[in-house]
Amino acid sequence: MKKHNENFILNQGYLPIIIALILAVFIKLFFIVVAILLYIFRNPQKSVVNVDENSIVSPSDGKIMAIDISKNKYKVYINVSLCDTHIVTAPKSANYEIKSYQYGLNLPSYSYKAKLLNSQAILKFDDIKVKLINGICATNIILYDDITSDIKVSSEIGEFLQGIVVVEIPKTYELKVNIGDKVSSGQSVLGVIKDTH
Protein backbone atom coordinates (compact mmCIF):
# COMPACT_ATOMS: atom_id res chain seq x y z
CA MET A 1 0.00 0.00 0.00
CA LYS A 2 1.33 3.43 -1.05
CA LYS A 3 1.73 6.24 1.42
CA HIS A 4 -0.61 9.22 1.05
CA ASN A 5 0.95 12.05 -1.01
CA GLU A 6 1.14 15.26 1.00
CA ASN A 7 2.70 17.37 -1.83
CA PHE A 8 0.83 20.25 -3.44
CA ILE A 9 0.90 18.45 -6.84
CA LEU A 10 0.04 14.81 -7.48
CA ASN A 11 2.84 12.60 -8.75
CA GLN A 12 1.03 12.06 -12.07
CA GLY A 13 0.89 15.84 -12.64
CA TYR A 14 4.61 16.59 -12.77
CA LEU A 15 5.21 15.42 -16.34
CA PRO A 16 2.22 17.22 -17.94
CA ILE A 17 3.04 20.40 -15.99
CA ILE A 18 6.69 20.33 -17.12
CA ILE A 19 5.62 19.74 -20.74
CA ALA A 20 3.11 22.64 -20.52
CA LEU A 21 5.79 24.96 -19.08
CA ILE A 22 8.26 24.07 -21.84
CA LEU A 23 5.59 24.64 -24.51
CA ALA A 24 4.64 27.98 -22.93
CA VAL A 25 8.26 29.14 -23.04
CA PHE A 26 8.64 28.08 -26.71
CA ILE A 27 5.35 29.71 -27.69
CA LYS A 28 6.33 32.93 -25.94
CA LEU A 29 9.74 32.90 -27.66
CA PHE A 30 8.00 32.21 -30.98
CA PHE A 31 5.79 35.29 -30.59
CA ILE A 32 8.78 37.42 -29.56
CA VAL A 33 10.71 36.29 -32.66
CA VAL A 34 7.69 37.00 -34.89
CA ALA A 35 7.31 40.48 -33.36
CA ILE A 36 11.01 41.24 -33.96
CA LEU A 37 10.79 40.03 -37.59
CA LEU A 38 7.66 42.13 -38.18
CA TYR A 39 9.57 45.18 -36.94
CA ILE A 40 12.67 44.45 -39.05
CA PHE A 41 10.72 43.90 -42.28
CA ARG A 42 8.25 46.78 -41.83
CA ASN A 43 7.54 49.06 -44.77
CA PRO A 44 6.50 52.42 -43.34
CA GLN A 45 4.87 54.81 -45.77
CA LYS A 46 7.01 57.95 -45.72
CA SER A 47 5.58 61.30 -46.63
CA VAL A 48 6.77 62.76 -49.91
CA VAL A 49 9.29 65.54 -49.34
CA ASN A 50 9.81 68.25 -51.94
CA VAL A 51 13.52 68.19 -52.65
CA ASP A 52 15.41 70.87 -54.54
CA GLU A 53 16.74 69.52 -57.85
CA ASN A 54 20.21 70.74 -56.80
CA SER A 55 20.21 68.45 -53.74
CA ILE A 56 21.41 64.91 -53.10
CA VAL A 57 19.27 62.91 -50.63
CA SER A 58 20.22 59.83 -48.68
CA PRO A 59 19.55 56.60 -50.61
CA SER A 60 18.95 54.70 -47.35
CA ASP A 61 18.12 55.01 -43.68
CA GLY A 62 21.03 54.77 -41.28
CA LYS A 63 23.76 56.60 -39.44
CA ILE A 64 26.72 58.42 -41.03
CA MET A 65 29.73 56.48 -39.78
CA ALA A 66 32.50 58.07 -41.86
CA ILE A 67 33.20 60.72 -44.51
CA ASP A 68 36.27 60.40 -46.73
CA ILE A 69 37.44 63.53 -48.54
CA SER A 70 39.68 63.20 -51.59
CA LYS A 71 40.78 65.67 -54.26
CA ASN A 72 37.66 65.30 -56.43
CA LYS A 73 34.96 63.72 -54.28
CA TYR A 74 33.43 62.93 -50.91
CA LYS A 75 32.61 59.39 -49.83
CA VAL A 76 29.79 59.26 -47.28
CA TYR A 77 29.50 55.92 -45.43
CA ILE A 78 26.04 55.10 -44.06
CA ASN A 79 25.65 52.20 -41.62
CA VAL A 80 22.28 50.50 -42.19
CA SER A 81 21.21 48.43 -39.17
CA LEU A 82 18.39 45.91 -38.79
CA CYS A 83 16.37 48.57 -36.94
CA ASP A 84 16.40 50.96 -39.91
CA THR A 85 13.89 50.76 -42.75
CA HIS A 86 15.30 48.98 -45.75
CA ILE A 87 14.03 50.81 -48.83
CA VAL A 88 16.67 52.13 -51.24
CA THR A 89 15.74 55.37 -53.03
CA ALA A 90 17.24 57.45 -55.83
CA PRO A 91 19.50 60.19 -54.39
CA LYS A 92 18.66 62.56 -57.26
CA SER A 93 16.64 62.84 -60.46
CA ALA A 94 19.02 61.39 -63.01
CA ASN A 95 19.81 58.75 -65.56
CA TYR A 96 19.90 55.53 -63.46
CA GLU A 97 22.18 52.62 -64.24
CA ILE A 98 23.20 49.43 -62.40
CA LYS A 99 26.97 49.33 -62.97
CA SER A 100 27.58 45.97 -61.27
CA TYR A 101 25.92 43.37 -59.08
CA GLN A 102 27.91 40.72 -57.23
CA TYR A 103 26.69 37.80 -55.13
CA GLY A 104 29.02 37.00 -52.26
CA LEU A 105 29.54 36.26 -48.60
CA ASN A 106 28.03 37.85 -45.51
CA LEU A 107 31.11 38.91 -43.55
CA PRO A 108 30.85 41.76 -41.02
CA SER A 109 30.46 44.88 -43.20
CA TYR A 110 33.12 46.90 -41.34
CA SER A 111 35.89 44.42 -42.26
CA TYR A 112 38.25 44.96 -45.19
CA LYS A 113 37.40 41.57 -46.74
CA ALA A 114 33.68 42.45 -46.77
CA LYS A 115 34.39 45.19 -49.32
CA LEU A 116 35.83 42.53 -51.61
CA LEU A 117 33.83 39.37 -50.87
CA ASN A 118 30.34 40.37 -49.67
CA SER A 119 27.30 40.72 -51.92
CA GLN A 120 27.27 44.21 -53.36
CA ALA A 121 25.81 46.44 -56.03
CA ILE A 122 27.07 49.64 -57.61
CA LEU A 123 24.47 52.12 -58.88
CA LYS A 124 25.13 55.27 -60.91
CA PHE A 125 22.97 58.39 -61.03
CA ASP A 126 24.78 60.68 -63.50
CA ASP A 127 27.63 62.10 -61.34
CA ILE A 128 26.63 60.24 -58.12
CA LYS A 129 27.70 56.66 -57.39
CA VAL A 130 26.05 54.51 -54.70
CA LYS A 131 27.63 51.26 -53.50
CA LEU A 132 25.60 48.82 -51.37
CA ILE A 133 27.72 46.31 -49.38
CA ASN A 134 25.84 43.58 -47.50
CA GLY A 135 26.54 42.88 -43.84
CA ILE A 136 26.49 39.74 -41.73
CA CYS A 137 22.69 39.61 -41.27
CA ALA A 138 21.78 40.62 -44.81
CA THR A 139 19.88 38.81 -47.52
CA ASN A 140 20.40 39.44 -51.23
CA ILE A 141 20.22 43.02 -52.41
CA ILE A 142 16.95 43.48 -54.29
CA LEU A 143 16.86 45.98 -57.16
CA TYR A 144 13.48 46.44 -58.82
CA ASP A 145 13.29 45.37 -62.49
CA ASP A 146 10.58 47.81 -63.53
CA ILE A 147 12.70 50.94 -62.98
CA THR A 148 13.29 53.06 -66.06
CA SER A 149 16.67 54.60 -66.78
CA ASP A 150 15.41 58.14 -66.11
CA ILE A 151 14.35 58.28 -62.45
CA LYS A 152 13.02 60.93 -60.08
CA VAL A 153 14.60 61.82 -56.74
CA SER A 154 13.36 59.71 -53.76
CA SER A 155 11.84 57.03 -56.04
CA GLU A 156 12.06 53.52 -54.58
CA ILE A 157 14.57 51.41 -56.50
CA GLY A 158 15.20 48.42 -54.23
CA GLU A 159 15.62 46.84 -50.81
CA PHE A 160 18.76 46.55 -48.68
CA LEU A 161 18.51 44.81 -45.30
CA GLN A 162 21.77 45.52 -43.49
CA GLY A 163 25.31 46.67 -44.21
CA ILE A 164 27.10 49.75 -45.53
CA VAL A 165 25.95 52.21 -48.17
CA VAL A 166 28.74 54.32 -49.71
CA VAL A 167 27.65 57.46 -51.56
CA GLU A 168 30.30 59.10 -53.76
CA ILE A 169 29.54 62.79 -54.27
CA PRO A 170 31.66 65.10 -56.46
CA LYS A 171 33.13 68.20 -54.84
CA THR A 172 30.81 70.34 -56.94
CA TYR A 173 28.39 69.67 -54.07
CA GLU A 174 28.59 71.05 -50.54
CA LEU A 175 28.09 68.40 -47.83
CA LYS A 176 25.21 68.98 -45.41
CA VAL A 177 25.85 66.04 -43.03
CA ASN A 178 28.35 65.15 -40.33
CA ILE A 179 29.61 61.93 -38.81
CA GLY A 180 27.04 60.57 -36.37
CA ASP A 181 24.00 62.10 -38.12
CA LYS A 182 20.93 59.89 -38.61
CA VAL A 183 19.65 60.01 -42.19
CA SER A 184 16.35 58.96 -43.69
CA SER A 185 15.95 57.35 -47.11
CA GLY A 186 14.76 59.83 -49.73
CA GLN A 187 14.32 62.62 -47.16
CA SER A 188 17.64 63.65 -45.58
CA VAL A 189 19.78 65.97 -47.70
CA LEU A 190 23.41 64.83 -47.99
CA GLY A 191 24.64 67.65 -50.20
CA VAL A 192 23.68 70.66 -52.30
CA ILE A 193 25.30 71.98 -55.49
CA LYS A 194 27.70 74.80 -54.60
CA ASP A 195 26.70 78.31 -55.63
CA THR A 196 28.75 79.17 -58.70
CA HIS A 197 28.55 82.96 -58.22
C-alpha positions in Angstrom: 0.0 0.0 0.0 1.3 3.4 -1.1 1.7 6.2 1.4 -0.6 9.2 1.1 0.9 12.1 -1.0 1.1 15.3 1.0 2.7 17.4 -1.8 0.8 20.2 -3.4 0.9 18.4 -6.8 0.0 14.8 -7.5 2.8 12.6 -8.7 1.0 12.1 -12.1 0.9 15.8 -12.6 4.6 16.6 -12.8 5.2 15.4 -16.3 2.2 17.2 -17.9 3.0 20.4 -16.0 6.7 20.3 -17.1 5.6 19.7 -20.7 3.1 22.6 -20.5 5.8 25.0 -19.1 8.3 24.1 -21.8 5.6 24.6 -24.5 4.6 28.0 -22.9 8.3 29.1 -23.0 8.6 28.1 -26.7 5.3 29.7 -27.7 6.3 32.9 -25.9 9.7 32.9 -27.7 8.0 32.2 -31.0 5.8 35.3 -30.6 8.8 37.4 -29.6 10.7 36.3 -32.7 7.7 37.0 -34.9 7.3 40.5 -33.4 11.0 41.2 -34.0 10.8 40.0 -37.6 7.7 42.1 -38.2 9.6 45.2 -36.9 12.7 44.5 -39.1 10.7 43.9 -42.3 8.3 46.8 -41.8 7.5 49.1 -44.8 6.5 52.4 -43.3 4.9 54.8 -45.8 7.0 57.9 -45.7 5.6 61.3 -46.6 6.8 62.8 -49.9 9.3 65.5 -49.3 9.8 68.3 -51.9 13.5 68.2 -52.6 15.4 70.9 -54.5 16.7 69.5 -57.9 20.2 70.7 -56.8 20.2 68.4 -53.7 21.4 64.9 -53.1 19.3 62.9 -50.6 20.2 59.8 -48.7 19.6 56.6 -50.6 18.9 54.7 -47.4 18.1 55.0 -43.7 21.0 54.8 -41.3 23.8 56.6 -39.4 26.7 58.4 -41.0 29.7 56.5 -39.8 32.5 58.1 -41.9 33.2 60.7 -44.5 36.3 60.4 -46.7 37.4 63.5 -48.5 39.7 63.2 -51.6 40.8 65.7 -54.3 37.7 65.3 -56.4 35.0 63.7 -54.3 33.4 62.9 -50.9 32.6 59.4 -49.8 29.8 59.3 -47.3 29.5 55.9 -45.4 26.0 55.1 -44.1 25.7 52.2 -41.6 22.3 50.5 -42.2 21.2 48.4 -39.2 18.4 45.9 -38.8 16.4 48.6 -36.9 16.4 51.0 -39.9 13.9 50.8 -42.8 15.3 49.0 -45.7 14.0 50.8 -48.8 16.7 52.1 -51.2 15.7 55.4 -53.0 17.2 57.4 -55.8 19.5 60.2 -54.4 18.7 62.6 -57.3 16.6 62.8 -60.5 19.0 61.4 -63.0 19.8 58.7 -65.6 19.9 55.5 -63.5 22.2 52.6 -64.2 23.2 49.4 -62.4 27.0 49.3 -63.0 27.6 46.0 -61.3 25.9 43.4 -59.1 27.9 40.7 -57.2 26.7 37.8 -55.1 29.0 37.0 -52.3 29.5 36.3 -48.6 28.0 37.8 -45.5 31.1 38.9 -43.6 30.8 41.8 -41.0 30.5 44.9 -43.2 33.1 46.9 -41.3 35.9 44.4 -42.3 38.2 45.0 -45.2 37.4 41.6 -46.7 33.7 42.5 -46.8 34.4 45.2 -49.3 35.8 42.5 -51.6 33.8 39.4 -50.9 30.3 40.4 -49.7 27.3 40.7 -51.9 27.3 44.2 -53.4 25.8 46.4 -56.0 27.1 49.6 -57.6 24.5 52.1 -58.9 25.1 55.3 -60.9 23.0 58.4 -61.0 24.8 60.7 -63.5 27.6 62.1 -61.3 26.6 60.2 -58.1 27.7 56.7 -57.4 26.0 54.5 -54.7 27.6 51.3 -53.5 25.6 48.8 -51.4 27.7 46.3 -49.4 25.8 43.6 -47.5 26.5 42.9 -43.8 26.5 39.7 -41.7 22.7 39.6 -41.3 21.8 40.6 -44.8 19.9 38.8 -47.5 20.4 39.4 -51.2 20.2 43.0 -52.4 16.9 43.5 -54.3 16.9 46.0 -57.2 13.5 46.4 -58.8 13.3 45.4 -62.5 10.6 47.8 -63.5 12.7 50.9 -63.0 13.3 53.1 -66.1 16.7 54.6 -66.8 15.4 58.1 -66.1 14.4 58.3 -62.4 13.0 60.9 -60.1 14.6 61.8 -56.7 13.4 59.7 -53.8 11.8 57.0 -56.0 12.1 53.5 -54.6 14.6 51.4 -56.5 15.2 48.4 -54.2 15.6 46.8 -50.8 18.8 46.5 -48.7 18.5 44.8 -45.3 21.8 45.5 -43.5 25.3 46.7 -44.2 27.1 49.7 -45.5 26.0 52.2 -48.2 28.7 54.3 -49.7 27.7 57.5 -51.6 30.3 59.1 -53.8 29.5 62.8 -54.3 31.7 65.1 -56.5 33.1 68.2 -54.8 30.8 70.3 -56.9 28.4 69.7 -54.1 28.6 71.0 -50.5 28.1 68.4 -47.8 25.2 69.0 -45.4 25.8 66.0 -43.0 28.4 65.2 -40.3 29.6 61.9 -38.8 27.0 60.6 -36.4 24.0 62.1 -38.1 20.9 59.9 -38.6 19.6 60.0 -42.2 16.3 59.0 -43.7 15.9 57.3 -47.1 14.8 59.8 -49.7 14.3 62.6 -47.2 17.6 63.7 -45.6 19.8 66.0 -47.7 23.4 64.8 -48.0 24.6 67.6 -50.2 23.7 70.7 -52.3 25.3 72.0 -55.5 27.7 74.8 -54.6 26.7 78.3 -55.6 28.8 79.2 -58.7 28.6 83.0 -58.2 
